[in-house]
Amino acid sequence: MENDSAIAALTALARGTCPDVFRLLVRHEPDGLAAGEIARQLKVPQNTMSAHLGILSRAGIVRSERRSRSIVYRADLDGLRTLTLFLIKDCYAGLPELCAPLLAELTPCR
């Protein structure tokens, strides 16, 4: 991952409702949710939700697929893993014991 990609993902997650959208999609893995359902659950207007989903998609942490007449969104867990690994890449640089608590917290997520 390049710095620009990491910045885009972190910036997307720092915008308004975007962290809520991402967490909701993570909870609904692997099935995902239709855009309208995401908007309904988070009580956000559909046009605003479309903008948030576009930001998250362009940042590489949400993906979409057409199912019949709906567009279903899913958290891109590979994108999240890439971002997380990018952020902690140098964690073991000489002092692996410093990363042990972080890695222990991440392990149950697998």
C-alpha positions as a Markdown table, in Angstrom:
| # | Residue | x | y | z |
|---|---|---|---|---|
| 1 | Met | 0.0 | 0.0 | 0.0 |
| 2 | Glu | 1.2 | 3.5 | -0.8 |
| 3 | Asn | 0.9 | 6.5 | 1.5 |
| 4 | Asp | -1.7 | 8.1 | -0.8 |
| 5 | Ser | -3.9 | 5.0 | -0.5 |
| 6 | Ala | -3.6 | 4.9 | 3.2 |
| 7 | Ile | -4.4 | 8.6 | 3.5 |
| 8 | Ala | -7.5 | 8.1 | 1.3 |
| 9 | Ala | -8.8 | 5.3 | 3.5 |
| 10 | Leu | -8.1 | 7.1 | 6.8 |
| 11 | Thr | -9.6 | 10.3 | 5.4 |
| 12 | Ala | -12.7 | 8.4 | 4.4 |
| 13 | Leu | -13.1 | 6.8 | 7.8 |
| 14 | Ala | -12.8 | 10.3 | 9.4 |
| 15 | Arg | -15.7 | 11.7 | 7.5 |
| 16 | Gly | -19.0 | 12.1 | 9.3 |
| 17 | Thr | -21.1 | 9.0 | 9.1 |
| 18 | Cys | -18.5 | 6.9 | 7.3 |
| 19 | Pro | -17.2 | 5.1 | 10.3 |
| 20 | Asp | -20.7 | 4.1 | 11.2 |
| 21 | Val | -21.3 | 2.9 | 7.7 |
| 22 | Phe | -18.2 | 0.8 | 7.7 |
| 23 | Arg | -18.9 | -0.7 | 11.1 |
| 24 | Leu | -22.4 | -1.6 | 10.0 |
| 25 | Leu | -21.1 | -3.3 | 6.9 |
| 26 | Val | -18.6 | -5.3 | 9.0 |
| 27 | Arg | -21.4 | -6.5 | 11.2 |
| 28 | His | -23.3 | -7.7 | 8.0 |
| 29 | Glu | -20.4 | -9.6 | 6.5 |
| 30 | Pro | -20.5 | -11.6 | 4.3 |
| 31 | Asp | -23.9 | -10.7 | 2.9 |
| 32 | Gly | -23.7 | -7.0 | 2.9 |
| 33 | Leu | -26.5 | -4.5 | 2.8 |
| 34 | Ala | -28.3 | -2.6 | 0.1 |
| 35 | Ala | -27.7 | 1.2 | 0.1 |
| 36 | Gly | -31.3 | 2.0 | 1.0 |
| 37 | Glu | -31.1 | -0.3 | 4.0 |
| 38 | Ile | -27.8 | 1.3 | 5.2 |
| 39 | Ala | -29.4 | 4.7 | 4.9 |
| 40 | Arg | -32.5 | 3.5 | 6.8 |
| 41 | Gln | -30.6 | 1.9 | 9.6 |
| 42 | Leu | -28.3 | 4.9 | 10.1 |
| 43 | Lys | -31.2 | 7.4 | 9.6 |
| 44 | Val | -29.3 | 9.2 | 6.8 |
| 45 | Pro | -30.9 | 10.6 | 3.6 |
| 46 | Gln | -30.3 | 8.2 | 0.7 |
| 47 | Asn | -28.4 | 10.9 | -1.4 |
| 48 | Thr | -26.1 | 11.6 | 1.5 |
| 49 | Met | -25.6 | 7.8 | 2.0 |
| 50 | Ser | -24.7 | 7.5 | -1.7 |
| 51 | Ala | -22.0 | 10.1 | -1.2 |
| 52 | His | -20.6 | 8.3 | 1.8 |
| 53 | Leu | -20.6 | 5.0 | 0.1 |
| 54 | Gly | -18.8 | 6.5 | -2.9 |
| 55 | Ile | -16.1 | 7.9 | -0.7 |
| 56 | Leu | -15.6 | 4.6 | 1.1 |
| 57 | Ser | -15.6 | 2.7 | -2.2 |
| 58 | Arg | -13.0 | 5.0 | -3.8 |
| 59 | Ala | -10.8 | 4.6 | -0.6 |
| 60 | Gly | -10.8 | 0.8 | -1.2 |
| 61 | Ile | -12.5 | -0.2 | 2.1 |
| 62 | Val | -16.0 | -0.8 | 0.8 |
| 63 | Arg | -17.1 | -2.7 | -2.4 |
| 64 | Ser | -20.4 | -3.0 | -4.2 |
| 65 | Glu | -22.1 | -5.4 | -6.4 |
| 66 | Arg | -25.4 | -5.3 | -8.3 |
| 67 | Arg | -28.0 | -7.8 | -7.1 |
| 68 | Ser | -31.1 | -7.6 | -9.2 |
| 69 | Arg | -32.3 | -4.0 | -8.9 |
| 70 | Ser | -30.2 | -3.2 | -5.8 |
| 71 | Ile | -26.6 | -2.3 | -5.2 |
| 72 | Val | -25.3 | -4.2 | -2.2 |
| 73 | Tyr | -22.3 | -2.9 | -0.3 |
| 74 | Arg | -19.8 | -4.9 | 1.7 |
| 75 | Ala | -16.9 | -4.0 | 3.9 |
| 76 | Asp | -13.7 | -4.8 | 2.0 |
| 77 | Leu | -11.9 | -6.7 | 4.7 |
| 78 | Asp | -8.9 | -7.3 | 2.5 |
| 79 | Gly | -8.6 | -3.5 | 2.1 |
| 80 | Leu | -8.9 | -3.0 | 5.8 |
| 81 | Arg | -6.2 | -5.7 | 6.4 |
| 82 | Thr | -3.9 | -4.0 | 3.9 |
| 83 | Leu | -4.4 | -0.7 | 5.6 |
| 84 | Thr | -3.9 | -2.2 | 9.1 |
| 85 | Leu | -0.7 | -4.0 | 8.0 |
| 86 | Phe | 0.6 | -0.8 | 6.3 |
| 87 | Leu | 0.1 | 1.1 | 9.6 |
| 88 | Ile | 1.8 | -1.5 | 11.8 |
| 89 | Lys | 4.4 | -2.7 | 9.2 |
| 90 | Asp | 7.4 | -1.5 | 11.1 |
| 91 | Cys | 6.0 | -2.6 | 14.5 |
| 92 | Tyr | 8.5 | -5.4 | 14.8 |
| 93 | Ala | 11.5 | -3.2 | 14.0 |
| 94 | Gly | 13.8 | -4.4 | 16.8 |
| 95 | Leu | 11.1 | -4.5 | 19.6 |
| 96 | Pro | 8.4 | -7.1 | 18.8 |
| 97 | Glu | 7.3 | -7.2 | 22.4 |
| 98 | Leu | 5.9 | -3.7 | 21.9 |
| 99 | Cys | 3.4 | -5.0 | 19.3 |
| 100 | Ala | 2.3 | -8.1 | 21.3 |
| 101 | Pro | -0.7 | -6.3 | 22.9 |
| 102 | Leu | -1.9 | -4.9 | 19.5 |
| 103 | Leu | -1.5 | -8.3 | 17.8 |
| 104 | Ala | -3.4 | -10.0 | 20.6 |
| 105 | Glu | -6.3 | -7.6 | 20.2 |
| 106 | Leu | -6.4 | -8.2 | 16.4 |
| 107 | Thr | -6.1 | -12.0 | 16.6 |
| 108 | Pro | -9.8 | -12.6 | 17.6 |
| 109 | Cys | -10.9 | -10.7 | 14.5 |
| 110 | Arg | -9.7 | -13.5 | 12.2 |
